[in-house]
Amino acid sequence: MKAIVNTGPNRLEMLDMPLPEPGPGQVRVRTAACAICATDLQMIAGWERTAFPCVPGHEWSGRVDAVGEGCDKSLIGSLCVGENVLSDGGEVGFEHPGGYAQFLLTEAANLRVLPDAFDPIAATLIEPLAVCVRAIGKLGGGIREPVLIFGDGAIGLISLMLLRRSGAREITLIGGRNDRLALAGRLGAGTVLNYHDLGSPMENEIARLASSHASPARKPGETGALGHWPSIIEVSGSAAAIRAAMNLVSQCGRILVVGDYAHARADFAWNNLLHREIQLIGSNASAGAWPEAARLAVGGLSLARLVTHRLPAAQFARGIELLISRSEGTIKVVLEWQ
């Protein structure tokens, strides 16, 4: 089989590799498509989690090609996605070869079978959707209060879609790319702000701009009008955004933390957390959220709106460059295996 192999720091090569054989409880999936995630860029650059060579790709979709001992043979031919964490604790696309290859192995118990006609390109976004389902679930259902989202990438935009679906009506989204912010507006954000246009300190300028966009019916100081948000979702991975969130959240408000902050450390006043009774809620990955994510995707959640580029797998270098440069309105790049 062909595979896009991470052979060294910031180096990918299309190589021939042996076709993997499924063991007991495993299935072999013929990859249909695999999205490029920002986390892939960290992996490709080199990190402590995986060594070289490795095969990235945790946002995949495909069809079951073969099954191992103890697996239901009727799975063969099924279009599927799957939870990536395997029973040994490693993940498909990280410790185990992923969707940057024509075939991958996973565990049958992790599969989510999709309708045969479902778009395999859109299916690659079920993985980030599951991340968002797990995170938003920690805020509870039926959110009616104003919400502020930091981050205009796929996780921020999918979170926006889920919030709108759950009934949230006053959503402000802050990002750095006007094309993504325009999409956020079409997806239901009432106010979008570009952080490049904001002054310092960021939270003061956000409050001022949010106030200028607020409904005329609001009175100064009323929840949502001056940036006192009951719920804030931070998905950008920016330490500056976390600092701003600590000042913008309302008394007894909640900050849901979903971003990746590398080696950044907290530097806020702990008494701010104490005296204002702020809830800090962390959410990582997608455990337990896959059944609901698959249900939402099949039920019509328009994930395909986030896919801006579909490329043959052989054009992986262009796909990586698009994601790094964020040119041409890039939101989500998906590689297709023929």
C-alpha positions in Angstrom: 0.0 0.0 0.0 1.0 3.7 -0.3 1.4 5.7 2.8 2.4 9.3 3.5 5.1 8.7 6.1 6.6 11.2 8.6 10.2 10.2 8.2 11.8 13.1 10.1 11.2 16.6 11.5 8.9 18.4 9.0 9.4 15.7 6.4 6.7 13.7 4.7 7.3 11.1 2.0 5.0 8.9 -0.1 6.3 5.4 0.5 5.4 1.8 -0.2 4.5 -0.1 3.0 3.3 -3.7 3.7 -0.4 -4.1 3.8 -1.4 -4.6 7.5 -3.3 -7.7 8.5 -6.0 -7.5 11.1 -5.6 -9.5 14.3 -8.3 -10.7 16.7 -10.9 -8.0 17.2 -9.4 -5.8 14.6 -10.6 -4.6 11.2 -8.7 -3.3 8.2 -10.1 -0.1 6.8 -9.4 1.1 3.3 -9.1 4.8 3.8 -11.5 7.0 1.7 -10.4 10.4 3.0 -8.4 11.9 5.8 -8.4 15.5 7.0 -5.3 17.4 8.0 -5.5 18.6 11.6 -3.4 21.3 13.2 -2.3 18.6 15.7 -0.8 16.7 12.7 1.6 19.7 12.2 2.9 19.3 15.7 3.4 15.6 15.2 5.1 16.1 11.8 7.5 18.7 13.3 8.5 16.2 16.0 7.3 15.9 19.6 7.8 13.6 22.5 4.6 11.6 21.9 5.7 9.7 18.7 9.0 8.9 17.1 10.0 8.7 13.4 8.9 7.1 11.1 5.2 7.3 11.8 1.9 7.7 9.8 -0.4 10.5 10.9 -4.1 10.9 10.3 -6.7 10.7 13.1 -9.6 12.4 11.1 -10.3 9.6 8.7 -13.2 7.8 7.0 -13.2 4.6 5.0 -14.7 1.2 4.2 -14.0 -2.0 6.1 -11.8 -4.1 3.8 -11.1 -7.2 6.0 -11.8 -8.4 9.5 -9.9 -10.4 12.1 -10.9 -13.3 14.2 -14.0 -12.7 16.3 -15.3 -9.8 14.1 -18.6 -9.7 12.3 -17.9 -10.4 8.6 -20.9 -8.3 7.6 -18.9 -5.2 8.4 -16.9 -5.7 5.2 -17.7 -3.0 2.8 -19.3 -0.7 5.4 -18.5 3.0 5.3 -17.3 3.9 8.8 -15.4 6.2 11.1 -14.1 5.2 14.5 -12.9 6.3 18.0 -9.1 6.3 17.7 -8.1 5.3 21.2 -7.3 1.5 21.2 -7.3 -0.9 24.0 -3.5 -0.5 24.5 -4.0 3.2 25.1 -2.5 4.3 21.9 -4.4 6.1 19.2 -4.9 5.6 15.5 -3.1 8.5 13.7 -0.5 8.9 16.5 1.0 5.8 18.2 -0.7 3.6 15.5 -0.6 4.3 11.8 -3.5 6.5 10.6 -5.4 7.8 7.6 -2.4 9.2 5.8 -2.2 5.6 4.5 -4.4 3.7 2.0 -5.2 1.2 4.7 -5.3 1.3 8.5 -6.1 -1.1 11.4 -8.5 -0.3 14.2 -10.7 -2.2 16.6 -14.1 -3.4 15.5 -15.6 -2.3 18.8 -14.6 1.3 18.0 -16.4 1.6 14.6 -19.3 3.8 13.8 -21.0 2.5 10.6 -22.5 5.3 8.4 -25.1 5.1 5.7 -23.6 3.9 2.5 -24.4 7.2 0.7 -22.9 9.4 3.4 -20.2 11.8 2.1 -16.8 10.3 3.2 -15.3 13.8 3.0 -17.8 15.2 5.5 -17.3 12.0 7.6 -13.7 13.0 8.3 -15.1 15.9 10.5 -17.0 13.5 12.8 -13.8 13.2 14.8 -13.6 16.9 15.7 -17.4 16.9 16.0 -17.0 14.2 18.7 -14.4 16.4 20.5 -17.0 19.3 20.5 -19.9 17.1 21.5 -17.9 16.0 24.6 -16.9 19.5 25.5 -20.3 21.2 24.9 -21.9 18.4 26.9 -20.0 19.6 30.0 -22.0 22.9 29.8 -25.3 21.1 29.9 -28.1 21.1 27.3 -30.4 23.8 26.1 -28.1 26.8 26.6 -30.1 30.1 26.4 -27.5 32.5 27.9 -25.0 34.6 25.9 -21.9 32.6 24.9 -18.4 33.9 23.9 -16.2 31.6 21.7 -12.5 32.2 21.3 -11.3 30.5 18.1 -12.4 30.4 14.5 -10.9 27.0 13.5 -12.9 23.8 13.0 -13.4 23.2 16.7 -14.7 26.8 17.3 -17.0 26.7 14.3 -18.4 23.2 15.1 -18.9 24.4 18.7 -20.9 27.3 17.3 -23.0 24.9 15.2 -23.8 22.7 18.3 -24.7 25.7 20.4 -27.1 27.1 17.8 -28.6 23.6 17.5 -29.1 23.5 21.3 -30.9 26.9 21.3 -28.2 29.4 22.1 -29.2 32.7 20.4 -26.5 35.2 21.5 -23.2 33.9 20.4 -20.1 36.1 19.9 -17.1 34.5 18.2 -13.6 35.9 18.2 -11.0 34.8 15.6 -8.2 36.1 13.4 -9.4 35.3 9.8 -12.1 37.3 8.1 -13.2 34.5 5.8 -13.7 32.2 8.8 -15.5 34.9 10.7 -17.8 35.5 7.7 -18.6 31.7 7.8 -19.2 32.0 11.6 -21.8 34.7 10.8 -23.5 32.5 8.3 -23.5 29.6 10.8 -25.4 31.8 13.4 -22.9 33.9 15.4 -24.6 37.2 16.2 -21.3 39.1 16.6 -17.9 38.2 15.1 -14.7 40.1 16.1 -11.2 39.9 14.6 -8.6 40.0 17.3 -6.2 41.7 15.0 -8.4 44.7 15.2 -8.5 44.7 19.0 -6.4 46.9 21.2 -4.6 46.0 24.5 -5.7 44.8 27.0 -7.8 42.6 24.7 -10.6 42.1 27.1 -11.3 45.9 27.4 -11.5 46.2 23.7 -13.7 43.1 23.3 -16.1 44.5 25.8 -16.3 47.9 24.0 -16.8 46.3 20.6 -19.3 43.8 21.9 -21.2 46.6 23.5 -21.4 48.5 20.2 -22.9 45.4 18.6 -25.3 44.7 21.4 -29.1 44.9 20.9 -30.4 48.5 21.4 -32.8 47.0 23.9 -30.0 46.1 26.3 -29.0 48.5 29.1 -25.3 49.1 29.9 -24.1 46.5 32.4 -26.8 44.0 31.5 -25.5 40.4 30.9 -23.9 40.1 27.5 -23.9 43.9 26.7 -20.5 44.8 28.2 -18.8 41.5 27.8 -19.9 39.8 31.0 -20.6 36.4 29.5 -22.0 33.6 31.6 -20.3 31.0 29.4 -17.0 31.3 27.5 -15.5 28.6 25.3 -11.8 28.8 24.7 -10.6 26.7 21.7 -7.9 28.8 20.2 -5.1 27.6 22.5 -4.1 31.2 23.2 -2.8 32.1 26.7 -3.9 35.7 26.0 -7.5 34.4 25.3 -7.5 32.6 28.6 -6.4 35.8 30.4 -9.1 37.7 28.6 -11.7 35.1 29.5 -11.0 35.3 33.2 -11.9 39.0 33.1 -14.8 38.7 30.7 -16.7 35.9 32.4 -19.6 36.8 34.6 -20.0 36.2 38.3 -20.4 32.4 38.8 -19.7 32.0 35.1 -18.1 29.1 33.3 -15.0 28.9 31.1 -14.8 25.8 29.0 -11.2 25.1 28.0 -10.7 23.0 24.9 -7.5 24.5 23.3 -4.0 23.1 23.4 -1.6 25.5 25.2 1.7 23.6 24.8 3.9 24.7 27.6 2.0 27.9 28.6 1.2 28.3 32.3 -1.6 30.2 34.1 -0.7 33.7 35.3 -4.1 35.0 36.5 -5.0 36.1 40.0 -6.3 33.1 41.9 -8.6 35.3 44.0 -10.3 36.3 40.8 -11.4 32.7 40.4 -12.3 32.5 44.1 -14.2 35.7 44.7 -16.1 35.6 41.5 -16.8 31.8 41.9 -15.7 31.1 38.3 -15.9 27.5 37.0 -13.0 26.4 34.9 -13.9 23.3 32.9 -11.4 21.3 30.9 -12.3 18.9 28.1 -9.9 16.8 26.2 -10.5 14.5 23.1 -13.7 12.6 22.4 -14.2 9.7 24.7 -17.9 8.7 25.0 -19.0 11.2 22.4 -18.9 9.2 19.2 -22.4 7.7 19.1 -23.9 11.2 19.5 -21.5 12.7 17.0 -22.3 10.1 14.4 -26.0 10.6 15.0 -25.7 14.4 14.6 -23.7 14.0 11.4 -26.1 11.6 9.8 -29.0 13.7 11.0 -27.9 16.6 8.9 -25.3 18.7 10.7 -23.6 20.5 7.8 -20.0 19.5 8.4 -19.2 19.8 4.7 -19.4 23.6 5.0 -16.1 23.6 6.8 -14.3 21.7 4.1 -12.6 24.3 1.8 -10.1 22.0 0.0 -10.3 18.5 -1.3 -7.1 17.2 -2.7 -5.8 13.8 -4.0 -3.6 12.2 -1.3 -0.6 12.6 -3.7 -0.9 16.4 -3.2 -0.3 16.1 0.5 2.5 18.7 0.4 0.1 21.3 -1.0 -2.4 20.4 1.7 0.1 20.9 4.5 1.2 24.2 3.0 -2.4 25.4 2.7 -3.0 24.6 6.4 0.3 26.3 7.5 -0.2 29.4 5.4 -4.0 29.6 5.9 -4.2 31.0 2.4 -7.1 30.7 0.0 -9.6 30.8 2.8 -8.4 27.5 4.3 -10.5 26.0 7.0 -10.3 22.3 6.5 -8.2 20.4 4.0 -9.1 16.8 3.2 -6.9 14.3 1.4 -8.8 11.7 -0.8 -7.4 8.2 -1.5 -8.5 6.9 -4.9 
